[in-house]
């Protein structure tokens, strides 16, 4: 999941860049990542990978892909996501602006997607931030919930690549 700390709800959105970096190139090669948590998905070849128990993150420049696995007795419903998860995201995230919450069809089945904009974490050297666009997907299977977070600078054209990544998620 995205790292969140209470108190960022009052943070003001930073202005998006006019020509943002962060486009995943159309000719990007994707490779299959297989997790010991029982899933696989396609990730951009050459991106830095950081793995901790039940979480993996791929990153390149200002783009990130993060997958978090947790135990769950049932799949989240759209009503639960709207009533509980979205308010928590708005409260604990950095200047979160919800753009949409709904279900979408993916090759693995129907999943819940939250689309939102947020500020990035401050750069550790310059303290500067970027305005990001984000998509979060929830995949449930046999008592496990996977949360897939995709993030890039606002205005970067990653729609096709994010579709490919979120479509490639498979429980094994």
N, C-alpha and C positions, 0 to 999 in steps of 0.2 A: 504494500500500500504506500501511498505517498506519505512522506514524513510530515506530520502536522503537530503544531504546538498551539495551545490555547492563546488567544489574544490577537490573532492576525486578522480577525474579521473586520476591524476598524482600519486596516491598512488600505491605502488608496491605490487603485489600479495604476500601473505605470503605462505610459503611452507606448503603443505598439510601434515598431519600426516600419518605415515606408518600404524598404526592400530587405525583408528579414532574411537572415541566414537560416539554415536548418532544413531546406528542402532535401528530402532523400532523393538522390538522382533516379531518373526513370530507368537507367541501365544498372541500378544497384543489383548485385547478386545476393540472393538470400539462401541461407543454409538451414537445415533442420536442427533445432536444439531439442534434445531429449532429456527430460528431467527425471531424477530418481523419485520425484513425487507423483509420477504416473501420467505425465502429459508430454506433448511435444508441440512445437510451433516453429514457424519460420522466422529467422532473425537476420538482419543485414550482416553479411560477411565482413569481418574486419572491425566490427564495433567492439569496444571494451566491454568485458563481462565481469560483473561482480556477483558472487554467489554467497548467500548465507543460508542457514537452515530454512527451508520452505520459501525462499525468495531468491529471485534472480533479477538482475538489472543489466540491460544493454544500453550503452551510451556512446554518442558521437557528437562532439561539439555541443549543440544546444538541444539535441533530440534524446529522448529516453524512452525505453520500453521496460516496464517492470511487471513481474508476475509474482503474486503472493498467494500461497496456498494455506488454507486453514480448515480445521474440522468444522463441519456444520451439520446439524440434524436435518435441515430442510433447505431447499433453494429459497433465496430471497424473492419475495413477490414485488411487483411494481409498487404496490401500496406501501410496503415496508421501506423500500428504497426512497420513495418520495417523502414519507413521514419521518424516517429516522436517519437514513444515511445522508441524504441531501442536506438537511439542516446541520448535521455534524460537519460535513465537508465545508459548508459556508462559514461555520463558526471557527473551525480549526485551520482552514486553508488560508492562503494569502490572497486577499481581495478576490474571492471566488465569485464569478458571475455565471449562473447556470444558464445554458443555452437550450438544453433539451434533455428530457428523461423519457425513455420509452423502451420498447422491445424491438429487436432487429433479428432478422433471420441470418444465421451463419451456417456454414457447412456442418458444424457440430450440433445444430439445433437453434432454437430461439433463445436469445440471451437478452439481458437488460443492459442498456447503454446509457451512460450519463455523459453529456457533452457540456463542457464548461471552459471558461477562460480563468486564468489566475496569474499571479505574479510568481516569478521564479524565486528560489532562495537567493539571498544576496551573495554576490561574488565575494569569496573570502579575502581577496586582495583589494578590489576596487569598491566593494559594497554596492555596485550597480546591480540592477535587476532587469529582467526582460518580461514582457507580457507573453504568456503562453496560451496556446489552445490545447485542450486535453480531451481525451475520450477514455472512459472507463467502462469495462465490460465485466459482467459476472457470469461465470460458467460453473454449474453445479453437477456433481456426479458421485454417487455412492458415498455420501457423507463427507465429501470434500468440496470446498468452494475455492475457485480460482478467481482472483481479481487481476485483470489485465489493464494496466495503465499505459497510455500512449501520450506523449507530450512533445511539443515543438513550439518554436516562436510563432506567435499569432501572425497569420498571413502566409506562412510557409505552405507550399502546395504538396501535402502528403496524403491526400484523400485515397488515391489508388493504393499506395503502399500500406496505409493503415488498414484498408479493406483486406489486402492480401494477408497481413499479419493476423488480424482478428479472425479471418476466415480459416487460417491454417491451424488454429488451436484445436487439439484433439486429446481427449483422455485416452489412455492406453490401458 
